[in-house]
Amino acid sequence: MSAGGDEVRMGRFTLDDLDEARALWEATDMWLRPSDGRGQMELLLARDPDLHLAARDGAGRLVGTVLGGWDGRRAYVYHLAVAPDRRREGIAGRLLDELEARFRARGALKAKLQILVGNEASRAFFAARGYLPETDCEPWGKELVPGGAPHCRGC
């Protein structure tokens, strides 16, 4: 995959990538929560180290991420992001394809994700990849620690 000869390679996302990833996520207007802090990310990365991917350009700059979770029953997609200047090059599709292959290798039958209300670009991307909104159930959650899960964006 390249744009102007700039090859993009995928590899494992590690804790060493977190600061650069947070800057990427902020540049893509991703909603970051307390669970995206270093301590919580360390727990996620330790649990399923092979389900977290980073895409880097020829200069080594982080241009895409996707994180995955597997609870033994369902697979979860988190933090699929591509640098704004590298969109429409197929990076997100490559990251998602690889993550889904890794989910299948673990025995996952279904992958789930959440899209913020109003994020039409993400809705269009995931719909084109076969993901559908689940209207037969509604997401519920409980804040286990103060500040652990804001009830609304900007609250």
Secondary structure as GFF3:
##gff-version 3
##sequence-region A 1 155
A	DSSP	beta_strand	2	3	.	.	.	ID=ss1
A	DSSP	beta_strand	6	7	.	.	.	ID=ss2
A	DSSP	beta_strand	9	12	.	.	.	ID=ss3
A	DSSP	three_ten_helix	15	17	.	.	.	ID=ss4
A	DSSP	alpha_helix	18	27	.	.	.	ID=ss5
A	DSSP	three_ten_helix	34	36	.	.	.	ID=ss6
A	DSSP	alpha_helix	38	47	.	.	.	ID=ss7
A	DSSP	three_ten_helix	49	51	.	.	.	ID=ss8
A	DSSP	beta_strand	52	56	.	.	.	ID=ss9
A	DSSP	beta_strand	62	70	.	.	.	ID=ss10
A	DSSP	beta_strand	75	82	.	.	.	ID=ss11
A	DSSP	three_ten_helix	84	86	.	.	.	ID=ss12
A	DSSP	alpha_helix	91	106	.	.	.	ID=ss13
A	DSSP	beta_strand	111	112	.	.	.	ID=ss14
A	DSSP	alpha_helix	120	128	.	.	.	ID=ss15
###
